[in-house]
Amino acid sequence: MTDLTPAHKMARTAHKNGLCVVPPKGDGSKAPASFWKDYQTERPEPAQIDRWYESGREGIGVVCGTVSGNLTMLECENEDTWNLLVDNAGGIGLDELLGRISDGWMEKTPGGGIHVYYRCEDCRGNKKLARRKVDEGIQVLIETRGEGGYTIISPSSGTTHPTGNDYVLVSGGPKTIETITPDDQHDLWQLCQVFDEVDVVKAEEPTYVGLLRPGDDYNNRASWRDILEPHGWRFLFERGGVWYLRRPGKDRGVSATVNWGGFDCLRNFSSSTALDTRMYTKFGVYTVLNHRGDFREAAKLLASKGYGSRERLASAGGEEPEPVPQWRTPDSLERPGFPSFPLHHFPHAIRDFCRAVSESVQVPYDYPALTILGALSVAARGRYEVLVQGTSHREPLVLQTVLFADSGTRKSNSFAIVKKPLTRYEREQRRFDEVQLAAWEIEFELAEKEVTAAKRGKGALPMVIESMVRDLDDIKRRRPIVTRLIADDVTPERLGTIIVEQNGPIGVMAPEGGFFGNISGRYNQGIPNMEYVLRGHNGEPLIIDRMGREAMVYAAFVTLAISLQPEIVNELASVPGFRGKGMAARLLPSFPASPVGQRDVRKSKAIPLEEEVRWSSILTTILNQAEEATVSEWGEYAPYVLVLSSEAKELYYLYSEHVERQLSKGGGLSTIRDWGGKMVGHALRIAGLFHLVERGSEAIVYPINKQSLADAIGVMEYFVPHAKYLLEKIDGTSYGEHLGELMKVLQEIPEPVYRASVTSRLRSHKRFKGNKEYINEALDELELLGYLRLTPEGSKVRVELNPSIGGITTYAAFDVPDVLADAWTFTYQEEADEDW
């Protein structure tokens, strides 16, 4: 038998160890042979490999990804880059991981690059992790080959590479490939991304003409350690003027850098923090960590601590500079700095799905996130509740979420993707239920005829007839329920009927606002009917009595996951009892920034099949277990009771105390006490849903851990500014409207305008009523938003209006002048969040 060539031997070895071998073209292009796509999902047979290499082929290629046992190749452009990676790994606890991977299989390419191979169940597509700009364009320093990728391995030679040189094995090989965890891969990739120079964009230096703003002053005076260390961030080491940091809750790896590229900014790589993966100034980090992203609130607090100055800055020579009217575009009065959805608080199992939907549909995380919460609530079907042991505090896992989004933002696409498993489950279950119902109808009809015949006949004993009637009643109670999980544009009356038919639970999931119009009285002469939704939030009993027929449900559960046009807020304000009856207090609202104008169709990609399958499996597991809940002969369900671990219970008490303080007079929730009073309960509900996601079918065995509750609290904190805005708009107390009215007054006062004259003019105003402190606060707010400047002139303070504003006549909800149209989200000194 002819001796095998080195390439043939390696091809056999690679195949034997689970790799998908496909030869390259052999023309110096390193490209795979034209037939390689046939083997992206299925490996060739050994006989096929022998046929390929019997002709003396010199190149061996491997298809990465699932077909090769979740193989990923990490490539460094040259040895210097690899050595840089190794040197930095030692300082952050990743040297052992990098050593295991390189010992498992490492090769050197003819071009001087380094290839290391590993396996990981979280096998992703090809990704460029680090790049830099060169004269010729962009040079890739570190990248991966994963799902759908292709790589050349040693001892490929000859015409495989354009240089004609060999691929050289450095260590290990296909027999010793190291398998790492998804967390290992995450840490490794974050380390690689530290060296990316292309996405580093220096934040604009503040223009110190006129006023020194609090944020600008804070950037100059604050210390990174003072900002980050109180929040658990660790400064690991400094190299080349760059500090390497690790986020709280992590014991190895690097999560961020400070001063990369000489920019005094923090560059965050971790998605498991309150910070997005982007560049931040000191003021930006301070605001996110301490004020939930509310730049307005942060600037006001810093100003009260002495940051910023109303005095014009002196030039280097100590002389007063000439006033230069440099005005920026004002920020919107109607949309304060709503934070983006904190995706890092979602369990991993649904976090990746939410991110995939966001990237596929090109919408902010908020869109799929709220629908995901609603879908989990629908799946729970009111059959689970959280109990704080030792207390009477119980919360059913029912949520009512509302997404306020404009037309044309693809919210319908997002809804459809998220609720698809529910729709499929309902369809399949209904087929089974309808068969059961048909059998029941036959049984009931026969029993009914027997009772009728017995009553009409002679000789039947009364006690026998009574027994037959009881049996008939028993059959009637056992009438099968034809499953319905979701309703859409349903009237209140029909909703009540569905609740009875389903013996309690129903979900209303709709990307349009028809349902809210229905319960607000659209078909009832303007008289609202919210009773079923109100009762369905807490699982209260429901009795429907129509035309002499009484129907009772022991516990009604109504989940809401709907979307409304932002303009609907004005209509809700006119609905009698919308807030007074508690409807507004039950909602978890969101006003995300519109993605229109920022979408990039080239970045849209299909949702990975494994994410869709995982999401479907999560919902199906919850639904199947919910169906097995114990039910009495009278139709009353005994819900599964989820309890808190001891650590979670302590966190519950701490959070309850915190919320109670915020509800007190002057506290952050004092203006929305009805909504704030339900915050702790909502946090428990979300924690329960997260627990179901994490534990699956074992959720009813284990207690809810501290992390699930902490993440739920993080999600609830996200809803606070959204709820404030909604309830203020409903009550007509929107601070934005107050500021708009103040601007209108300012434009009516003849120039020059001084602070004292403004106070005098507003002495009889219905809202300001001459309140000097309130007026001064509003003027300060308008200055921060870019509408005016307050300039000291001796003992007076002059009010200068931004000349770009023009005439402002109204500040009704979302009806702002064109000059404000591009300021949809409040972004004081920060760029808008683009990580959606």
C-alpha positions in Angstrom: 0.0 0.0 0.0 1.3 3.5 -0.9 2.4 5.6 2.0 0.1 8.4 2.9 1.2 11.9 2.4 1.5 14.2 5.5 -1.6 16.1 4.4 -3.6 12.9 3.9 -2.6 11.6 7.4 -3.6 14.9 9.0 -6.9 14.9 7.1 -7.7 11.4 8.5 -6.6 12.4 12.0 -8.7 15.6 11.9 -11.8 13.6 10.7 -11.3 11.0 13.4 -11.3 13.7 16.0 -14.6 15.2 14.9 -13.5 17.8 12.5 -15.1 18.5 9.1 -12.3 18.3 6.6 -12.7 20.0 3.2 -9.6 20.7 1.1 -8.8 24.2 -0.1 -8.6 25.1 -3.8 -4.8 24.9 -3.9 -4.4 28.1 -6.0 -2.8 30.2 -3.3 -6.1 31.9 -2.4 -6.6 29.9 0.8 -10.2 29.6 -0.3 -12.1 26.3 0.2 -12.9 24.1 -2.8 -16.1 25.0 -4.6 -18.0 22.0 -3.1 -17.3 23.0 0.5 -20.9 24.3 1.1 -22.1 20.8 0.8 -20.3 20.0 4.0 -21.2 23.0 6.2 -23.8 20.9 8.1 -22.6 17.4 7.5 -19.1 15.9 7.5 -17.8 13.9 4.5 -17.3 10.2 4.8 -13.8 8.8 5.3 -13.8 7.3 1.9 -14.5 10.7 0.4 -11.5 12.2 2.2 -9.3 9.4 0.9 -10.5 10.1 -2.7 -9.6 13.8 -2.2 -6.1 13.2 -1.0 -5.1 10.2 -3.1 -4.2 12.7 -5.8 -1.5 14.3 -3.6 -3.3 17.4 -2.4 -1.1 19.5 -0.1 -3.7 21.6 1.7 -6.0 20.6 4.6 -9.0 22.8 5.4 -11.5 22.6 8.2 -15.1 23.9 8.4 -15.5 25.6 11.8 -18.7 25.7 13.9 -21.2 23.0 14.9 -20.3 20.6 12.2 -16.8 20.3 13.7 -18.0 19.9 17.3 -18.4 23.7 18.0 -14.9 24.5 16.8 -13.6 28.1 16.9 -10.3 29.4 15.6 -8.8 32.5 17.1 -6.3 34.3 14.8 -3.7 36.9 15.7 -2.3 38.8 12.8 1.3 38.3 14.0 3.4 37.1 17.0 3.6 40.6 18.4 -0.2 40.7 18.8 -0.2 37.2 20.3 2.5 38.2 22.8 0.6 41.3 23.7 -2.5 39.2 24.4 -0.4 36.8 26.5 1.2 39.6 28.5 -2.1 41.2 29.4 -3.8 37.9 30.2 -1.5 37.5 33.1 -2.6 40.6 34.8 -6.3 39.7 34.7 -6.3 36.1 35.6 -6.7 34.7 32.0 -3.1 33.4 31.6 -4.2 29.9 32.7 -7.1 29.9 30.2 -4.9 31.1 27.3 -2.3 28.5 28.2 -4.9 25.7 28.1 -6.1 26.8 24.7 -2.6 27.2 23.2 -1.4 23.9 24.6 -4.5 22.2 23.2 -3.8 23.3 19.6 -1.7 26.2 18.3 -0.2 26.8 14.8 1.8 29.4 13.0 0.7 30.5 9.5 3.1 31.1 6.5 2.3 34.9 6.9 3.5 34.9 10.5 0.1 34.8 12.1 -1.0 32.7 15.1 -4.0 30.3 15.1 -5.3 28.7 18.3 -8.3 26.4 18.3 -10.8 25.6 21.0 -14.3 24.2 21.3 -17.2 26.0 23.0 -20.9 25.2 23.1 -21.6 28.9 22.5 -20.1 28.8 19.0 -20.8 32.0 17.1 -20.1 33.3 13.7 -16.9 34.9 12.4 -16.1 38.1 14.4 -13.4 40.8 14.1 -12.4 41.5 17.7 -9.6 44.0 17.3 -8.6 46.3 14.4 -6.5 49.4 13.7 -6.3 52.0 11.1 -3.3 51.9 8.6 -2.6 53.9 5.5 -4.2 51.2 3.3 -7.4 51.2 5.4 -8.3 48.9 8.3 -6.0 46.1 9.5 -7.5 43.2 11.4 -5.4 42.3 14.5 -7.5 39.6 16.1 -10.5 37.7 14.7 -12.3 34.4 14.9 -13.6 31.8 12.6 -16.7 30.1 14.0 -20.1 29.0 12.6 -19.9 29.3 8.8 -16.1 29.9 8.9 -13.2 28.0 7.3 -9.5 27.7 8.2 -6.3 26.0 6.9 -4.4 23.8 9.2 -0.8 22.3 9.2 1.0 20.7 7.5 -0.6 22.4 4.5 2.1 23.6 2.1 2.9 24.2 -1.5 0.3 26.2 -3.4 -2.1 26.5 -0.5 -0.7 29.8 0.7 0.3 32.6 -1.7 3.8 32.6 -0.2 4.3 28.9 -0.9 5.4 28.4 2.7 4.1 25.8 5.2 1.6 26.0 8.1 3.5 24.9 11.2 2.2 23.0 14.2 3.4 24.8 17.4 1.6 22.6 20.1 -1.1 20.1 20.5 -3.4 19.2 17.6 -6.8 17.9 16.7 -6.6 15.2 19.4 -6.1 17.6 22.3 -8.4 20.5 21.4 -9.4 22.3 24.6 -13.1 22.8 25.4 -13.9 26.0 27.3 -17.1 27.4 28.8 -19.2 30.3 27.3 -17.9 32.4 30.2 -14.3 31.6 29.3 -15.0 32.6 25.7 -16.7 35.8 26.8 -13.7 36.8 29.0 -11.2 35.9 26.2 -13.1 38.0 23.6 -13.3 40.9 26.0 -9.6 40.8 26.4 -9.1 40.8 22.6 -11.5 43.7 22.2 -9.3 45.8 24.4 -6.9 46.2 21.5 -9.5 47.4 19.0 -8.6 50.9 17.9 -11.2 51.5 15.1 -14.2 52.1 17.3 -12.4 54.4 19.6 -13.8 57.9 19.0 -12.6 60.7 21.1 -15.4 62.5 22.9 -15.7 66.2 21.9 -13.8 68.5 24.2 -16.2 70.9 25.9 -16.2 74.4 24.5 -15.5 76.8 27.4 -17.1 79.8 25.9 -19.6 81.6 28.1 -20.7 79.2 30.9 -18.8 76.3 32.5 -21.4 73.5 32.7 -21.5 71.2 35.7 -20.7 68.1 33.5 -17.8 69.8 31.9 -16.4 70.9 35.2 -16.9 67.4 36.6 -14.9 65.8 33.7 -12.0 68.1 34.6 -12.0 67.7 38.4 -13.3 64.2 39.2 -11.2 61.1 39.7 -12.0 57.8 37.9 -11.3 55.9 41.1 -13.7 58.1 43.1 -16.4 57.4 40.4 -16.0 53.7 39.9 -14.6 52.1 43.1 -17.7 52.9 45.3 -19.7 50.8 42.8 -17.4 47.8 43.0 -15.2 48.3 40.0 -11.5 47.2 40.5 -8.5 48.9 38.9 -6.3 45.9 38.0 -3.1 47.4 36.5 -1.7 50.2 34.4 0.3 49.6 31.2 1.3 52.2 28.7 -0.8 54.9 30.3 -3.9 52.7 30.0 -5.7 51.4 33.1 -7.4 48.0 32.9 -10.5 47.5 35.0 -12.8 44.7 36.1 -16.5 45.0 36.8 -18.2 44.1 40.1 -19.2 40.5 40.5 -16.4 39.2 38.3 -13.3 37.5 39.5 -11.1 37.4 36.4 -10.8 39.1 33.0 -10.9 42.7 31.9 -14.2 44.6 31.6 -13.1 48.1 30.6 -10.2 50.4 30.1 -9.5 54.0 31.0 -7.4 56.4 28.8 -7.2 54.0 25.8 -5.7 55.9 22.9 -5.0 58.8 25.2 -8.6 59.7 25.6 -9.7 60.4 29.2 -12.7 58.2 28.8 -13.9 54.8 30.0 -14.3 52.2 27.3 -16.7 49.5 28.5 -16.6 46.0 27.0 -19.0 44.2 29.4 -22.7 43.9 28.7 -23.3 42.7 32.3 -23.2 46.2 33.9 -25.5 49.2 33.9 -23.2 50.7 31.3 -23.6 50.0 27.6 -20.6 48.7 25.5 -19.3 52.1 24.4 -17.1 55.1 25.4 -18.1 57.3 28.4 -16.8 60.5 29.9 -16.6 60.8 33.7 -19.9 62.6 33.8 -21.5 60.0 31.6 -20.4 57.1 33.9 -21.3 59.1 37.0 -24.8 59.7 35.6 -25.5 56.1 34.7 -24.3 54.6 37.9 -25.8 57.2 40.3 -28.8 58.7 38.5 -30.1 55.8 36.2 -29.0 57.8 33.2 -30.9 61.0 34.0 -28.3 63.6 32.9 -30.7 66.4 33.9 -30.9 65.2 37.5 -27.1 64.6 37.6 -26.2 68.0 36.4 -28.5 69.7 38.9 -27.0 67.7 41.8 -23.4 68.5 40.7 -24.3 72.2 40.4 -25.6 72.1 43.9 -22.2 70.7 45.0 -20.3 73.6 43.4 -19.5 72.1 39.9 -19.9 74.5 37.0 -19.9 78.3 37.0 -22.3 81.1 35.9 -19.3 83.4 35.6 -17.8 83.7 32.2 -14.4 82.0 32.0 -11.4 84.2 31.8 -8.9 83.8 29.0 -5.3 82.7 29.6 -4.3 86.4 30.0 -6.9 86.8 32.7 -9.1 89.1 30.6 -12.8 88.6 30.1 -13.3 87.1 26.6 -15.8 88.6 24.2 -19.1 86.9 24.4 -19.4 84.4 21.5 -23.0 83.3 20.9 -22.4 79.6 20.4 -25.7 77.9 20.9 -26.4 74.2 20.6 -29.7 72.6 19.5 -32.0 72.5 22.5 -33.0 69.1 23.9 -36.7 68.1 23.9 -38.9 69.3 26.7 -41.2 66.4 26.2 -38.9 63.5 26.5 -36.5 63.5 29.4 -33.6 61.2 29.6 -35.3 57.8 29.6 -32.7 55.1 30.1 -32.4 52.3 27.6 -33.6 48.9 28.7 -31.1 47.2 31.1 -30.6 44.0 29.1 -27.9 42.9 31.5 -30.6 42.2 34.1 -32.3 39.6 31.9 -31.3 35.9 32.5 -28.8 34.7 29.9 -31.4 32.3 28.4 -33.6 35.2 27.3 -31.0 38.0 27.1 -29.4 36.5 23.9 -32.8 36.0 22.3 -33.8 39.6 23.1 -30.6 40.9 21.6 -31.0 38.7 18.5 -34.6 40.1 17.9 -33.3 43.6 18.4 -30.5 43.2 15.9 -32.7 41.4 13.4 -35.7 43.8 13.4 -33.5 46.9 14.1 -35.3 48.1 17.1 -34.1 49.1 20.6 -33.9 46.4 23.3 -37.1 47.9 24.9 -39.3 46.6 22.1 -38.7 42.9 22.4 -37.9 43.1 26.1 -41.4 44.3 27.1 -43.0 41.7 24.8 -40.8 39.0 26.3 -41.9 39.9 29.8 -45.5 39.8 28.7 -45.1 36.5 26.9 -43.6 34.9 30.1 -46.6 36.2 32.0 -49.0 34.7 29.5 -47.2 31.4 29.7 -47.5 31.4 33.5 -51.3 31.6 33.2 -51.7 32.7 36.8 -50.7 29.3 38.0 -47.7 30.5 39.9 -47.3 33.0 42.7 -44.5 34.3 44.8 -44.9 34.1 48.6 -42.7 36.0 51.0 -42.6 33.3 53.7 -43.5 34.5 57.2 -45.7 37.2 55.7 -49.0 37.4 53.9 -47.4 39.1 50.8 -48.3 37.0 47.7 -47.9 38.1 44.1 -49.2 36.3 41.1 -46.9 36.2 38.1 -49.0 38.6 36.0 -47.6 41.7 34.3 -49.3 44.5 32.3 -46.8 46.2 30.0 -47.4 49.0 27.6 -44.9 50.1 24.9 -45.4 53.6 23.5 -44.0 53.5 20.0 -44.7 55.3 16.7 -45.9 53.8 13.5 -43.2 52.5 11.2 -40.9 51.4 13.9 -41.3 47.7 13.2 -43.0 47.0 16.5 -45.4 44.5 14.9 -42.4 42.5 13.6 -40.9 42.4 17.1 -44.3 41.3 18.6 -44.8 38.6 16.0 -41.4 37.0 16.6 -41.6 37.0 20.4 -45.2 35.6 20.6 -44.7 33.0 17.8 -44.2 30.0 20.3 -47.3 31.0 22.2 -49.4 31.1 18.9 -48.0 27.7 17.9 -48.6 26.2 21.3 -52.2 27.5 21.3 -52.9 26.1 17.8 -51.6 22.7 18.7 -53.3 22.5 22.0 -56.7 23.6 20.6 -56.6 20.7 18.1 -56.3 18.3 21.0 -58.9 20.2 23.1 -61.4 20.2 20.4 -61.3 16.4 20.1 -61.8 16.2 23.9 -64.7 18.6 23.6 -66.4 16.6 20.9 -66.2 13.5 23.1 -67.6 15.4 26.0 -70.5 16.8 24.0 -71.5 13.3 23.1 -71.2 12.1 26.7 -73.2 15.1 27.9 -75.9 14.7 25.3 -76.5 11.1 26.2 -76.6 11.8 29.9 -79.0 14.7 29.3 -81.3 12.4 27.3 -81.3 9.8 30.0 -82.3 12.3 32.6 -85.1 13.6 30.4 -86.3 10.1 29.7 -86.2 9.2 33.4 -88.2 12.3 34.3 -90.9 11.6 31.7 -91.1 7.9 32.3 -93.0 6.0 34.9 -91.6 4.0 37.7 -88.3 5.8 38.1 -87.6 6.4 41.8 -87.0 10.1 42.8 -83.7 9.3 44.4 -82.5 7.6 41.2 -83.4 10.7 39.2 -81.6 12.9 41.7 -78.5 10.8 41.3 -78.7 11.1 37.5 -79.1 14.9 37.8 -76.0 15.0 40.0 -74.1 12.9 37.5 -75.2 15.3 34.7 -74.0 18.3 36.8 -70.7 16.6 37.3 -70.3 16.0 33.6 -71.2 19.7 33.0 -68.4 20.8 35.4 -65.9 18.6 33.5 -66.5 20.4 30.2 -63.0 20.6 28.6 -61.5 24.0 28.1 -60.5 24.8 24.5 -57.2 26.6 25.2 -56.8 30.2 24.3 -53.7 32.0 25.4 -54.0 35.3 23.5 -56.6 37.8 22.6 -56.1 41.0 20.5 -58.6 43.7 19.6 -61.2 42.4 22.1 -64.1 44.3 23.7 -64.5 44.4 27.5 -67.6 42.2 27.3 -66.0 39.6 25.1 -62.9 39.7 27.4 -65.2 38.7 30.3 -66.6 35.8 28.3 -63.1 34.6 27.4 -62.0 34.8 31.1 -65.0 32.6 32.0 -64.3 30.2 29.2 -60.6 29.8 30.1 -61.4 29.6 33.8 -59.3 32.6 34.6 -56.2 33.4 32.5 -55.9 35.3 29.2 -53.3 37.5 27.7 -53.9 40.5 25.5 -50.9 40.9 23.2 -51.2 43.4 20.4 -48.8 45.8 18.6 -51.6 48.3 18.1 -53.8 50.1 20.6 -57.3 48.9 19.7 -57.8 47.2 23.0 -57.2 50.3 25.1 -59.7 52.2 22.9 -62.2 49.5 23.7 -61.8 49.5 27.5 -61.8 53.4 27.4 -65.4 53.4 26.1 -65.0 53.5 22.3 -68.2 51.4 21.8 -69.9 52.4 25.0 -70.6 56.1 24.6 -67.3 57.1 26.1 -68.0 55.2 29.4 -64.9 53.2 30.2 -65.0 49.5 31.4 -61.7 48.5 32.9 -63.1 46.2 35.6 -61.8 42.9 34.1 -58.3 44.3 33.5 -58.2 45.7 37.0 -59.3 42.5 38.6 -57.1 40.4 36.3 -53.9 42.1 37.7 -54.2 40.5 41.1 -56.2 37.4 40.3 -59.4 38.5 42.0 -62.7 36.6 41.7 -65.0 37.5 38.8 -68.8 37.1 38.7 -70.6 37.7 35.4 -74.4 37.9 35.6 -76.1 38.5 32.2 -79.7 37.7 31.3 -80.2 35.6 34.4 -77.1 33.5 33.8 -74.4 33.7 36.4 -70.9 32.6 35.7 -68.1 32.7 38.3 -64.3 32.5 38.0 -62.4 32.1 41.3 -59.4 34.0 40.0 -59.2 36.1 36.9 -55.7 36.8 35.4 -55.2 39.3 32.6 -51.8 39.9 31.1 -51.2 42.9 28.9 -48.4 43.3 26.5 -49.5 45.9 24.1 -48.2 48.9 22.1 -49.8 52.3 21.8 -49.0 55.4 19.8 -47.4 58.0 22.0 -50.2 60.5 21.2 -52.6 58.2 23.0 -51.2 59.5 26.3 -53.3 62.6 25.8 -56.4 60.5 25.3 -55.7 58.5 28.4 -55.7 61.7 30.4 -59.3 62.2 29.4 -60.5 58.7 30.3 -62.5 58.9 33.6 -60.9 57.0 36.4 -57.9 55.8 34.3 -55.6 56.9 37.2 -58.2 57.2 40.0 -59.3 53.5 39.7 -55.7 52.3 39.6 -55.4 51.4 35.9 -52.3 53.6 35.4 -50.7 52.3 38.6 -50.8 48.7 37.3 -49.0 49.4 34.1 -45.3 49.0 33.4 -44.8 51.6 30.6 -41.9 52.3 28.3 -41.2 55.3 26.0 -38.1 54.1 24.0 -36.4 56.3 21.5 -37.6 55.8 17.9 -35.2 53.8 15.8 -36.4 55.4 12.6 -33.5 57.2 10.9 -30.8 55.1 12.7 -31.5 51.7 11.3 -28.9 50.0 9.1 -30.3 47.3 6.9 -26.8 45.9 6.4 -26.6 45.0 10.1 -29.9 43.2 10.1 -29.4 39.5 10.3 -31.5 36.3 10.9 -32.2 35.2 14.4 -30.0 32.2 15.2 -32.1 29.0 15.1 -30.8 27.9 18.5 -32.1 31.1 20.1 -35.6 30.6 18.6 -35.6 27.0 19.8 -34.4 28.0 23.3 -37.1 30.7 23.6 -39.8 28.3 22.4 -38.6 25.6 24.9 -38.7 28.1 27.8 -42.3 29.1 27.1 -43.4 25.5 26.4 -41.9 24.3 29.7 -43.7 27.0 31.7 -47.0 26.3 29.9 -46.9 22.5 30.3 -46.2 22.8 34.0 -48.9 25.4 34.4 -51.4 23.0 32.8 -50.5 20.4 35.5 -51.5 22.7 38.4 -54.0 21.2 40.8 -57.7 22.2 40.2 -60.6 21.4 42.5 -63.8 19.9 41.3 -65.3 23.4 41.3 -62.7 24.7 39.0 -60.5 26.5 41.5 -56.8 26.2 40.9 -54.1 25.8 43.6 -51.1 27.8 42.2 -47.5 26.7 42.5 -46.0 28.7 45.3 -42.5 30.1 44.8 -40.6 31.2 47.9 -37.5 33.4 48.4 -34.2 32.2 49.6 -32.9 33.7 52.9 -30.6 36.1 51.0 -33.4 37.1 48.6 -35.8 37.6 51.5 -33.3 40.0 53.1 -33.0 41.9 49.8 -36.8 42.0 49.7 -36.8 43.8 53.1 -34.1 46.2 52.1 -35.8 47.1 48.8 -39.2 47.5 50.6 -37.6 50.0 53.0 -35.9 51.9 50.2 -39.2 52.2 48.2 -41.0 53.3 51.3 -38.6 56.1 51.9 -39.0 57.2 48.3 -42.8 57.2 48.7 -42.5 59.7 51.6 -43.1 63.4 51.1 -40.3 64.8 48.9 -39.1 61.4 47.9 -38.4 60.3 44.4 -41.8 58.4 44.2 -43.9 60.9 46.1 -45.7 62.2 43.0 -46.6 58.6 41.8 -47.4 56.9 45.1 -50.1 54.8 43.5 -47.6 53.3 41.0 -44.6 53.3 43.4 -46.7 51.4 46.0 -46.7 48.5 43.6 -43.0 48.5 42.8 -42.0 45.8 45.3 -44.8 43.6 44.2 -43.9 44.0 40.6 -40.3 43.2 41.4 -41.4 40.0 43.0 -43.4 39.1 40.0 -40.6 39.7 37.6 -38.2 37.8 39.9 -40.6 34.9 39.8 -40.7 34.9 36.0 -36.8 35.1 35.9 -36.8 32.1 38.2 -39.0 30.1 35.8 -36.6 30.9 33.0 -33.5 29.9 35.0 -34.9 26.8 36.6 -37.4 25.4 34.1 -39.3 22.4 35.3 -37.4 22.5 38.6 -38.6 26.0 39.4 -41.2 24.8 41.9 -38.6 22.9 43.8 -35.9 25.6 44.4 -36.4 29.0 46.0 -35.9 32.2 44.1 -32.3 33.3 44.6 -31.0 36.8 45.4 -29.7 37.4 41.9 -33.1 36.9 40.3 -34.6 39.4 42.7 -31.7 41.8 42.2 -32.2 41.7 38.4 -35.9 42.2 38.8 -35.2 45.3 40.9 -32.9 46.5 38.2 -35.7 46.2 35.6 -38.1 48.0 37.9 -35.7 50.9 38.3 -35.8 51.2 34.5 -39.6 51.7 34.6 -39.5 54.5 37.2 -38.8 57.5 34.9 -41.2 56.1 32.3 -44.0 55.8 34.8 -43.3 59.3 36.2 -43.7 60.7 32.7 -46.9 58.7 31.9 -48.6 59.7 35.2 -47.6 63.3 35.0 -49.0 63.5 31.5 -52.2 61.9 32.6 -52.6 64.4 35.4 -51.5 67.4 33.3 -48.6 68.0 35.6 -45.8 67.3 33.0 -42.7 69.3 34.0 -42.0 69.7 30.2 -45.3 71.5 29.8 -44.4 73.8 32.6 -41.1 74.6 31.0 -42.9 75.2 27.7 -45.3 77.7 29.3 -42.3 79.5 30.9 -40.6 79.7 27.5 -43.7 81.3 26.0 -43.8 83.9 28.8 -40.1 84.6 28.3 -40.6 85.3 24.6 -43.4 87.8 25.4 -41.2 89.9 27.7 -39.5 92.8 25.9 -35.7 92.6 25.9 -33.6 92.8 28.0 -35.1 90.1 30.1 -33.9 89.7 33.7 -34.7 87.0 36.3 -36.5 89.5 38.5 -38.9 90.6 35.7 -39.7 86.9 35.0 -40.7 86.3 38.6 -42.8 89.4 38.5 -44.5 88.4 35.3 -45.4 85.0 36.7 -46.8 86.3 40.0 -50.4 85.4 39.0 -49.6 82.5 36.7 -51.8 79.5 37.5 -48.9 77.1 37.8 -45.9 79.1 38.9 -47.9 81.6 41.1 -44.8 83.8 41.7 -42.9 81.0 43.5 -39.4 82.3 43.2 -37.7 79.1 44.1 -39.7 77.1 41.5 -39.2 79.7 38.8 -35.4 79.8 39.4 -35.3 76.0 39.3 -37.2 76.0 35.9 -34.9 78.7 34.5 -31.9 76.6 35.5 -33.5 73.6 33.8 -34.0 75.5 30.6 -30.4 76.6 30.6 -29.2 73.0 31.0 -31.5 72.0 28.1 -30.0 74.7 25.8 -33.0 77.1 25.6 -31.3 80.1 27.3 -28.3 81.4 29.2 -28.3 83.1 32.6 -25.6 85.8 32.6 -24.7 87.8 35.7 -24.7 91.6 35.1 -23.8 93.2 38.4 -26.5 92.5 40.9 -28.9 91.2 38.2 -29.0 88.0 36.1 -29.9 88.5 32.5 -31.9 85.8 30.6 -30.7 85.3 27.0 -32.8 83.2 24.8 -31.5 80.8 22.2 -32.1 82.6 18.9 -32.7 79.3 17.0 -35.9 78.6 18.9 -38.3 80.9 17.1 -41.9 81.1 18.2 -43.1 78.5 20.6 -46.8 78.3 21.0 -47.6 75.0 22.4 -46.0 72.1 24.3 -48.7 69.5 24.2 -47.5 65.9 24.4 -45.1 65.0 21.6 -46.2 68.1 19.7 -42.9 70.1 19.7 -41.4 72.6 17.3 -39.3 71.3 14.4 -36.2 72.7 16.0 -36.6 70.0 18.7 -37.4 67.1 16.4 -33.8 65.8 16.4 -33.6 66.0 20.2 -35.9 63.0 20.8 -33.8 61.7 23.8 -32.2 63.9 26.4 -28.5 63.4 25.9 -26.7 66.2 27.8 -23.1 66.0 26.9 -23.5 62.4 25.7 -24.1 60.9 22.3 -27.4 58.9 21.9 -27.2 55.3 22.8 -26.6 53.4 19.6 -26.3 49.9 21.1 -29.7 48.7 20.0 
